[in-house]
Amino acid sequence: SGETIDYGPCAFMDTYAAMTVFSSIDRQGRYAFGNQPPIAQWNLTRFAETLLPLLHPDTEAAIRLAEDALHGFVHHYEEAWLTGMRAKLGLLVPTDDDVELIRQLLTLMQQDALDYTNSFRALTLTRDLADASDEMQAWLTGWRARLESQAVAPEAIEEAMRQANPAVIPRNHQVEAALSAVVSTGDLGPFERLLKVLQKPFEETTENVDYRAPAPPSAQPYQTFCGT
């Protein structure tokens, strides 16, 4: 009936892995991080089905109109994704090689089990990654050369990257700690501190140091349930 849209994600990814899944019932990775694009298109298709009577009195004509619109999703999504990823990497002067450069980075991030948020933030501030593998070092060298080829001031690149790469996100273990404090003792302190930190996600302060750290091993793997 179109009353709801089946979305899926209900937590935040620490270590980058395309097949990251949090839902306890999503055993096949239907809503995995890397599957979000096709799932978004699937959701739009279900929505379009509810609109068919409004698109055209003839059902076949309505279906054609809906399909024409849905076929444009992939192009729009890829453009939006590329724009966002270019911003995260400071690629202010687009080139045709950007897609491959970005995909290489994501492959290496998964291979080296790097934290998604903190890795992009490190690239923003230092143009480097601590303890980078040989393959990652090679990628970093190529990326830095790509930045220098833009003839854009380093300060402008860094500022653009700062606005695209948050220093702090709602880490799952921090959210759980805040909820647990309220449920167990009625203490709103952890929640209020977390909320205050998240109001300025792009700033690095002494106040949010602990909130920038990935979850400890004891908090992994993280799982959510229906009703989260």
CYANA upper distance limits for C-alpha pairs under 8 A (distance plus 0.5 A):
  1 SER  CA     50 THR  CA      6.82
  2 GLY  CA     46 ARG  CA      7.72
  2 GLY  CA     47 PHE  CA      6.36
  2 GLY  CA     50 THR  CA      6.39
  5 ILE  CA     43 ASN  CA      6.76
  5 ILE  CA     47 PHE  CA      8.30
  6 ASP  CA     43 ASN  CA      7.07
  7 TYR  CA     31 TYR  CA      8.22
  7 TYR  CA     39 ILE  CA      8.15
  7 TYR  CA     40 ALA  CA      8.12
  7 TYR  CA     43 ASN  CA      8.09
  8 GLY  CA     23 SER  CA      8.14
  8 GLY  CA     31 TYR  CA      5.96
  9 PRO  CA     21 VAL  CA      8.37
  9 PRO  CA     22 PHE  CA      7.82
  9 PRO  CA     23 SER  CA      8.27
  9 PRO  CA     31 TYR  CA      7.17
  9 PRO  CA     32 ALA  CA      8.29
  9 PRO  CA     33 PHE  CA      8.29
 10 CYS  CA     22 PHE  CA      7.66
 10 CYS  CA     23 SER  CA      8.10
 10 CYS  CA    224 THR  CA      7.72
 10 CYS  CA    228 THR  CA      7.61
 11 ALA  CA     22 PHE  CA      7.20
 11 ALA  CA    172 ASN  CA      6.82
 11 ALA  CA    224 THR  CA      8.14
 12 PHE  CA    169 ILE  CA      8.47
 12 PHE  CA    170 PRO  CA      7.53
 12 PHE  CA    171 ARG  CA      6.71
 12 PHE  CA    172 ASN  CA      6.69
 13 MET  CA     20 THR  CA      7.65
 13 MET  CA    116 TYR  CA      7.84
 14 ASP  CA    115 ASP  CA      5.73
 14 ASP  CA    116 TYR  CA      6.48
 14 ASP  CA    117 THR  CA      7.62
 14 ASP  CA    171 ARG  CA      8.09
 14 ASP  CA    214 PRO  CA      6.65
 14 ASP  CA    215 ALA  CA      7.98
 15 THR  CA    110 GLN  CA      8.16
 15 THR  CA    113 ALA  CA      6.23
 15 THR  CA    114 LEU  CA      5.79
 15 THR  CA    115 ASP  CA      4.59
 15 THR  CA    116 TYR  CA      6.22
 16 TYR  CA     20 THR  CA      8.29
 16 TYR  CA    106 LEU  CA      8.35
 16 TYR  CA    109 MET  CA      6.75
 16 TYR  CA    110 GLN  CA      5.85
 16 TYR  CA    113 ALA  CA      6.75
 16 TYR  CA    114 LEU  CA      6.44
 16 TYR  CA    115 ASP  CA      6.25
 16 TYR  CA    116 TYR  CA      5.55
 17 ALA  CA     33 PHE  CA      8.19
 17 ALA  CA    110 GLN  CA      5.75
 17 ALA  CA    113 ALA  CA      8.02
 18 ALA  CA     32 ALA  CA      7.37
 18 ALA  CA     33 PHE  CA      5.91
 18 ALA  CA     34 GLY  CA      5.02
 18 ALA  CA     35 ASN  CA      8.40
 18 ALA  CA    110 GLN  CA      8.07
 19 MET  CA     29 GLY  CA      6.98
 19 MET  CA     32 ALA  CA      5.39
 19 MET  CA     33 PHE  CA      6.28
 19 MET  CA     34 GLY  CA      6.34
 19 MET  CA     35 ASN  CA      8.15
 20 THR  CA     29 GLY  CA      8.19
 20 THR  CA     32 ALA  CA      5.69
 20 THR  CA     33 PHE  CA      6.00
 20 THR  CA     34 GLY  CA      8.18
 21 VAL  CA     26 ASP  CA      7.68
 21 VAL  CA     29 GLY  CA      6.58
 21 VAL  CA     31 TYR  CA      7.14
 21 VAL  CA     32 ALA  CA      5.30
 21 VAL  CA     33 PHE  CA      7.33
 22 PHE  CA     26 ASP  CA      8.19
 22 PHE  CA    222 TYR  CA      6.89
 22 PHE  CA    223 GLN  CA      5.28
 22 PHE  CA    224 THR  CA      6.08
 23 SER  CA    223 GLN  CA      6.39
 23 SER  CA    224 THR  CA      5.40
 23 SER  CA    225 PHE  CA      6.23
 23 SER  CA    226 CYS  CA      8.10
 24 SER  CA    223 GLN  CA      6.52
 24 SER  CA    224 THR  CA      6.41
 24 SER  CA    225 PHE  CA      6.11
 25 ILE  CA    225 PHE  CA      8.00
 26 ASP  CA     30 ARG  CA      6.83
 26 ASP  CA     31 TYR  CA      7.52
 29 GLY  CA     35 ASN  CA      8.26
 30 ARG  CA     35 ASN  CA      7.13
 30 ARG  CA     39 ILE  CA      8.23
 31 TYR  CA     35 ASN  CA      6.35
 31 TYR  CA     36 GLN  CA      6.78
 31 TYR  CA     39 ILE  CA      7.52
 32 ALA  CA     36 GLN  CA      7.12
 35 ASN  CA     39 ILE  CA      6.75
 36 GLN  CA     40 ALA  CA      6.43
 37 PRO  CA     41 GLN  CA      6.97
 37 PRO  CA     77 TYR  CA      7.90
 38 PRO  CA     42 TRP  CA      6.62
 39 ILE  CA     43 ASN  CA      6.65
 40 ALA  CA     44 LEU  CA      6.79
 41 GLN  CA     45 THR  CA      6.65
 41 GLN  CA     70 LEU  CA      7.86
 41 GLN  CA     73 PHE  CA      7.33
 42 TRP  CA     46 ARG  CA      6.89
 43 ASN  CA     47 PHE  CA      6.75
 44 LEU  CA     48 ALA  CA      6.50
 44 LEU  CA     70 LEU  CA      7.91
 45 THR  CA     49 GLU  CA      6.80
 45 THR  CA     70 LEU  CA      7.46
 46 ARG  CA     50 THR  CA      7.34
 47 PHE  CA     51 LEU  CA      7.24
 48 ALA  CA     52 LEU  CA      6.93
 48 ALA  CA     66 ALA  CA      6.67
 49 GLU  CA     66 ALA  CA      8.46
 51 LEU  CA     55 LEU  CA      6.88
 52 LEU  CA     56 HIS  CA      7.26
 52 LEU  CA     59 THR  CA      7.45
 52 LEU  CA     62 ALA  CA      5.86
 52 LEU  CA     63 ILE  CA      7.14
 52 LEU  CA     66 ALA  CA      7.91
 53 PRO  CA     57 PRO  CA      6.67
 53 PRO  CA     59 THR  CA      7.73
 53 PRO  CA     62 ALA  CA      7.73
 55 LEU  CA     62 ALA  CA      5.78
 55 LEU  CA     65 LEU  CA      7.80
 55 LEU  CA     66 ALA  CA      8.37
 56 HIS  CA     61 ALA  CA      6.79
 56 HIS  CA     62 ALA  CA      5.30
 57 PRO  CA     61 ALA  CA      8.38
 57 PRO  CA     62 ALA  CA      7.73
 58 ASP  CA     62 ALA  CA      6.68
 59 THR  CA     63 ILE  CA      6.68
 60 GLU  CA     64 ARG  CA      6.85
 61 ALA  CA     65 LEU  CA      6.83
 62 ALA  CA     66 ALA  CA      6.73
 63 ILE  CA     67 GLU  CA      6.54
 64 ARG  CA     68 ASP  CA      6.58
 65 LEU  CA     69 ALA  CA      6.95
 66 ALA  CA     70 LEU  CA      6.67
 67 GLU  CA     71 HIS  CA      6.48
 68 ASP  CA     72 GLY  CA      7.46
 69 ALA  CA     73 PHE  CA      7.81
 72 GLY  CA     76 HIS  CA      6.92
 73 PHE  CA     77 TYR  CA      6.44
 74 VAL  CA     78 GLU  CA      6.56
 75 HIS  CA     79 GLU  CA      6.69
 76 HIS  CA     80 ALA  CA      6.72
 77 TYR  CA     81 TRP  CA      6.52
 78 GLU  CA     82 LEU  CA      6.49
 79 GLU  CA     83 THR  CA      6.63
 80 ALA  CA     84 GLY  CA      6.71
 81 TRP  CA     85 MET  CA      6.63
 82 LEU  CA     86 ARG  CA      6.46
 82 LEU  CA     99 VAL  CA      7.64
 83 THR  CA     87 ALA  CA      6.83
 84 GLY  CA     88 LYS  CA      6.89
 84 GLY  CA    164 ALA  CA      8.20
 85 MET  CA     89 LEU  CA      6.84
 85 MET  CA    102 ILE  CA      7.73
 86 ARG  CA     90 GLY  CA      6.46
 86 ARG  CA     91 LEU  CA      5.31
 86 ARG  CA     92 LEU  CA      7.42
 86 ARG  CA     94 PRO  CA      8.23
 86 ARG  CA     98 ASP  CA      8.00
 87 ALA  CA     91 LEU  CA      6.56
 87 ALA  CA     92 LEU  CA      7.38
 87 ALA  CA    160 ALA  CA      7.05
 87 ALA  CA    161 MET  CA      6.51
 87 ALA  CA    164 ALA  CA      6.54
 88 LYS  CA    120 PHE  CA      7.40
 88 LYS  CA    160 ALA  CA      8.29
 88 LYS  CA    161 MET  CA      5.71
 88 LYS  CA    164 ALA  CA      5.67
 88 LYS  CA    165 ASN  CA      6.47
 89 LEU  CA    120 PHE  CA      8.06
 89 LEU  CA    123 LEU  CA      8.12
 89 LEU  CA    124 THR  CA      8.09
 89 LEU  CA    161 MET  CA      6.89
 90 GLY  CA    147 LEU  CA      7.65
 90 GLY  CA    157 ILE  CA      5.72
 90 GLY  CA    158 GLU  CA      7.51
 90 GLY  CA    160 ALA  CA      6.89
 90 GLY  CA    161 MET  CA      5.94
 91 LEU  CA     98 ASP  CA      8.46
 91 LEU  CA    146 ARG  CA      8.49
 91 LEU  CA    147 LEU  CA      7.17
 91 LEU  CA    150 GLN  CA      8.44
 91 LEU  CA    157 ILE  CA      8.28
 92 LEU  CA    150 GLN  CA      7.92
 92 LEU  CA    152 VAL  CA      8.46
 92 LEU  CA    157 ILE  CA      7.80
 93 VAL  CA    150 GLN  CA      6.52
 94 PRO  CA     98 ASP  CA      7.49
 97 ASP  CA    101 LEU  CA      6.91
 98 ASP  CA    102 ILE  CA      6.62
 99 VAL  CA    103 ARG  CA      6.64
100 GLU  CA    104 GLN  CA      6.51
101 LEU  CA    105 LEU  CA      6.94
101 LEU  CA    143 TRP  CA      8.12
102 ILE  CA    106 LEU  CA      6.91
103 ARG  CA    107 THR  CA      6.63
104 GLN  CA    108 LEU  CA      6.76
104 GLN  CA    139 TRP  CA      8.23
105 LEU  CA    109 MET  CA      6.53
105 LEU  CA    136 MET  CA      8.25
105 LEU  CA    139 TRP  CA      7.68
106 LEU  CA    110 GLN  CA      6.70
107 THR  CA    111 GLN  CA      6.62
108 LEU  CA    112 ASP  CA      6.41
108 LEU  CA    135 GLU  CA      8.05
108 LEU  CA    136 MET  CA      6.99
109 MET  CA    113 ALA  CA      6.29
109 MET  CA    114 LEU  CA      5.62
109 MET  CA    115 ASP  CA      8.26
109 MET  CA    116 TYR  CA      8.05
110 GLN  CA    114 LEU  CA      7.00
112 ASP  CA    133 SER  CA      8.06
114 LEU  CA    119 SER  CA      7.22
115 ASP  CA    119 SER  CA      6.27
115 ASP  CA    214 PRO  CA      7.82
116 TYR  CA    120 PHE  CA      7.07
117 THR  CA    121 ARG  CA      6.82
117 THR  CA    165 ASN  CA      7.61
117 THR  CA    166 PRO  CA      7.54
117 THR  CA    167 ALA  CA      7.80
117 THR  CA    168 VAL  CA      8.31
117 THR  CA    169 ILE  CA      8.35
118 ASN  CA    122 ALA  CA      6.52
118 ASN  CA    167 ALA  CA      7.56
118 ASN  CA    212 ARG  CA      8.17
119 SER  CA    123 LEU  CA      6.80
119 SER  CA    129 LEU  CA      7.27
120 PHE  CA    124 THR  CA      6.76
120 PHE  CA    165 ASN  CA      6.66
121 ARG  CA    125 LEU  CA      6.89
121 ARG  CA    162 ARG  CA      7.99
121 ARG  CA    165 ASN  CA      6.12
121 ARG  CA    166 PRO  CA      7.30
121 ARG  CA    167 ALA  CA      6.74
122 ALA  CA    126 THR  CA      6.22
122 ALA  CA    127 ARG  CA      7.17
122 ALA  CA    128 ASP  CA      6.89
122 ALA  CA    129 LEU  CA      6.72
123 LEU  CA    127 ARG  CA      4.68
123 LEU  CA    128 ASP  CA      5.83
123 LEU  CA    129 LEU  CA      7.15
124 THR  CA    158 GLU  CA      6.38
124 THR  CA    161 MET  CA      6.12
124 THR  CA    162 ARG  CA      6.75
124 THR  CA    165 ASN  CA      7.98
125 LEU  CA    158 GLU  CA      7.61
127 ARG  CA    140 LEU  CA      8.26
127 ARG  CA    144 ARG  CA      7.87
128 ASP  CA    140 LEU  CA      7.50
132 ALA  CA    136 MET  CA      6.10
132 ALA  CA    137 GLN  CA      6.45
133 SER  CA    137 GLN  CA      6.58
134 ASP  CA    138 ALA  CA      6.81
135 GLU  CA    139 TRP  CA      6.88
136 MET  CA    140 LEU  CA      6.58
137 GLN  CA    141 THR  CA      6.73
138 ALA  CA    142 GLY  CA      6.97
139 TRP  CA    143 TRP  CA      6.62
140 LEU  CA    144 ARG  CA      6.55
141 THR  CA    145 ALA  CA      6.80
142 GLY  CA    146 ARG  CA      6.69
143 TRP  CA    147 LEU  CA      6.80
144 ARG  CA    148 GLU  CA      6.81
145 ALA  CA    149 SER  CA      6.74
146 ARG  CA    150 GLN  CA      7.39
147 LEU  CA    152 VAL  CA      8.44
148 GLU  CA    152 VAL  CA      7.97
152 VAL  CA    156 ALA  CA      7.38
152 VAL  CA    157 ILE  CA      7.52
153 ALA  CA    157 ILE  CA      7.06
154 PRO  CA    158 GLU  CA      6.64
155 GLU  CA    159 GLU  CA      6.62
156 ALA  CA    160 ALA  CA      6.68
157 ILE  CA    161 MET  CA      6.70
158 GLU  CA    162 ARG  CA      6.53
159 GLU  CA    163 GLN  CA      6.92
160 ALA  CA    164 ALA  CA      7.06
161 MET  CA    165 ASN  CA      6.47
162 ARG  CA    166 PRO  CA      7.49
162 ARG  CA    202 PHE  CA      7.23
163 GLN  CA    202 PHE  CA      7.25
165 ASN  CA    202 PHE  CA      7.57
166 PRO  CA    201 PRO  CA      5.88
166 PRO  CA    202 PHE  CA      5.01
166 PRO  CA    203 GLU  CA      8.13
167 ALA  CA    201 PRO  CA      6.31
167 ALA  CA    202 PHE  CA      5.58
167 ALA  CA    203 GLU  CA      6.73
167 ALA  CA    204 GLU  CA      6.70
167 ALA  CA    212 ARG  CA      7.06
168 VAL  CA    197 VAL  CA      8.34
168 VAL  CA    198 LEU  CA      7.40
168 VAL  CA    201 PRO  CA      5.61
168 VAL  CA    202 PHE  CA      7.37
168 VAL  CA    203 GLU  CA      8.45
168 VAL  CA    208 ASN  CA      8.01
168 VAL  CA    211 TYR  CA      6.93
168 VAL  CA    212 ARG  CA      5.58
169 ILE  CA    198 LEU  CA      7.27
169 ILE  CA    201 PRO  CA      7.14
169 ILE  CA    211 TYR  CA      8.32
169 ILE  CA    212 ARG  CA      7.82
170 PRO  CA    174 GLN  CA      7.34
170 PRO  CA    175 VAL  CA      6.95
170 PRO  CA    194 LEU  CA      8.44
170 PRO  CA    198 LEU  CA      7.60
171 ARG  CA    175 VAL  CA      6.84
171 ARG  CA    211 TYR  CA      7.86
171 ARG  CA    214 PRO  CA      7.65
171 ARG  CA    215 ALA  CA      7.76
172 ASN  CA    176 GLU  CA      6.63
172 ASN  CA    215 ALA  CA      8.00
172 ASN  CA    222 TYR  CA      8.03
173 HIS  CA    177 ALA  CA      6.59
173 HIS  CA    215 ALA  CA      6.44
173 HIS  CA    219 ALA  CA      7.02
174 GLN  CA    178 ALA  CA      6.75
174 GLN  CA    194 LEU  CA      8.04
174 GLN  CA    211 TYR  CA      7.70
175 VAL  CA    179 LEU  CA      6.73
175 VAL  CA    191 PHE  CA      8.20
175 VAL  CA    194 LEU  CA      8.31
176 GLU  CA    180 SER  CA      6.44
177 ALA  CA    181 ALA  CA      6.71
177 ALA  CA    190 PRO  CA      7.78
178 ALA  CA    182 VAL  CA      7.12
178 ALA  CA    188 LEU  CA      7.95
178 ALA  CA    189 GLY  CA      8.37
178 ALA  CA    190 PRO  CA      5.38
178 ALA  CA    191 PHE  CA      5.14
178 ALA  CA    194 LEU  CA      8.05
179 LEU  CA    183 VAL  CA      6.69
179 LEU  CA    191 PHE  CA      7.56
180 SER  CA    184 SER  CA      6.29
181 ALA  CA    185 THR  CA      6.28
181 ALA  CA    186 GLY  CA      6.82
181 ALA  CA    187 ASP  CA      5.82
181 ALA  CA    188 LEU  CA      7.41
181 ALA  CA    190 PRO  CA      7.48
182 VAL  CA    186 GLY  CA      4.56
182 VAL  CA    187 ASP  CA      5.28
182 VAL  CA    188 LEU  CA      6.11
182 VAL  CA    191 PHE  CA      8.41
183 VAL  CA    187 ASP  CA      8.46
188 LEU  CA    192 GLU  CA      6.61
189 GLY  CA    193 ARG  CA      6.66
190 PRO  CA    194 LEU  CA      6.61
191 PHE  CA    195 LEU  CA      6.59
192 GLU  CA    196 LYS  CA      6.64
193 ARG  CA    197 VAL  CA      6.82
194 LEU  CA    198 LEU  CA      6.73
194 LEU  CA    211 TYR  CA      8.39
195 LEU  CA    199 GLN  CA      6.85
196 LYS  CA    200 LYS  CA      8.01
197 VAL  CA    201 PRO  CA      7.32
197 VAL  CA    207 GLU  CA      8.01
197 VAL  CA    208 ASN  CA      6.60
197 VAL  CA    211 TYR  CA      8.44
204 GLU  CA    208 ASN  CA      7.22
204 GLU  CA    209 VAL  CA      7.86
205 THR  CA    209 VAL  CA      7.05
208 ASN  CA    212 ARG  CA      6.99
209 VAL  CA    213 ALA  CA      7.69
215 ALA  CA    219 ALA  CA      6.50
215 ALA  CA    220 GLN  CA      7.70
216 PRO  CA    220 GLN  CA      7.63
217 PRO  CA    221 PRO  CA      8.49
224 THR  CA    228 THR  CA      6.91
